[in-house]
Amino acid sequence: MQRGITIIDASAGGLGGCPYAGSATGNLATEDLVWHLHGLGIDTGIDLQKLVDTSAWLAGYMGRTCLARTVAALT
């Protein structure tokens, strides 16, 4: 971000991965990214608790474990 990055790819709950790469466990969790940005004092305009609640629901709906550390901490 200090070098001008304005777009960061992330996914709710870190859900994802690649079926062709067995060691690929998922993606950067949006909740963990937002938590970090808020910790840096960057206002994202995102309600972190609502994001956490949605990601926890989504993981349950998909029958997956949510690996986002922020979800584990706030649920």
N, C-alpha and C positions, 0 to 999 in steps of 0.2 A: 504494500500500500504506500510505503514511503517512496517507492519508485514509480508510482503512477498507476498501479493496478486498480481498476475500478469495478471489475467483475470477478467474483469468486464462485466457482461451481460447488454446490453442496446439495445434499438431499435430506429430506425429512427423516429424522431418526437414523441417518447414515445408511438407510436401506438401499440396497443395490448390489453391485458386484458385477462380475463378468463370468458368464457360463464357460468361457474358454480359458480362463485363468483360475485354476483351483485355489490359489493362494490369495486371490482378490476377495477380501471379506466385505467390502462395501465402500462407501464414499464418506467424505467429510460430512459429519452431521451438522445440519443447519443450526440446531440448537447450540451446539458447542461453539460454532462460529459466532453466533449472536452473543452468547455469554462472554466470549473473549472480546468482541468489539465493545460491548457495554462496559467491560472491565477497563478498557482503554479510554473510556469516556466518549466513545463514538455513538451518537444517537442514531439508531437504525430505523426508528419508527415502528419497530416490531414489538408486540406484546409477547415477551418470552414465555410467560406461563401458558398463554393460549397456544403457542407453538408447541410447547412441551406436551400439553394435553392432547393436541391433535396427533402428534407423532406417536404417543403412547397408544392412542386408539388405533391408528393406522397399523402399527406393528401387531397389535392384537388381532385386528381384522385379517391381516395377511398370515397370521399364525407364525410370525417371526419374532425373534428376540431383538429388542431395540438396544443397540450398542452405544447410543449417545450417552455420554457421562452426565450431561446436564439433565437428561430425562431421568436417569437413575437418582440423581440428587434431589430433584424437585417433585418426584411422584411418591 
